[in-house]
Structures are given as structure tokens and as C-alpha cells.
Amino acid sequence: MRSTKASAAIARLNTRDSAYRYSLGINAAGLFYLLRAAPGGSAEKISSDLPLDEFVQLVNATGPQKKAKVSKYDVAFEKQLGKRSAPE
């Protein structure tokens, strides 16, 4: 079940980056590597063999990043915090 965390990271990456199709590979030692395929192309290995946590970090940093939604209330709260921390 170690690969569940890795496959979830791959699924998130595929939703962020529609230009390529990503997948993961696992070698005999239990290390993970990232595969990328262009539409109509074959998969190519784009990372070295990594342990689970390092692999998930790599996948999360790969491709376009999802921008966090910021509401007007978050902006107002940050502004209010800035006023409080300013020296008087």
C-alpha cells in the first residue's frame, strides 16, 4: 500500500498538467521513478530512483502549480494582522 501515496501524487499532477501524461514506475528495490509521455509518444523516465517521500516531493514540485484561492476575507485578515504586528 506504499504506492497509494505515490499514485495519488501522480493523479494530482495529471490534473495540473494536461500537456503530458505522467505515471510512476517501481523497481525491484521498492524505489519509485517518474515517467512522462507526450500525446502520441512513448513514456520516458524523467527522474532517478527515489524513496517514497522524496518521490512525492518531486511529483508535487513538477509541472504547473495550482494557485491557492484567496478570498476577500483572507486579504482583510492579513491586512489586520499586519497592523497589529507593526510597532507603535
Secondary structure, 3 states (H helix, E strand, C coil): CCHHHHHHHHHHHHHHCCCCEEEEEECCCCCEEEEEECCCCCCEECCCCECHHHHHHHHHHCCCCCCCCCCHHHHHHHHHHHHHHCCC
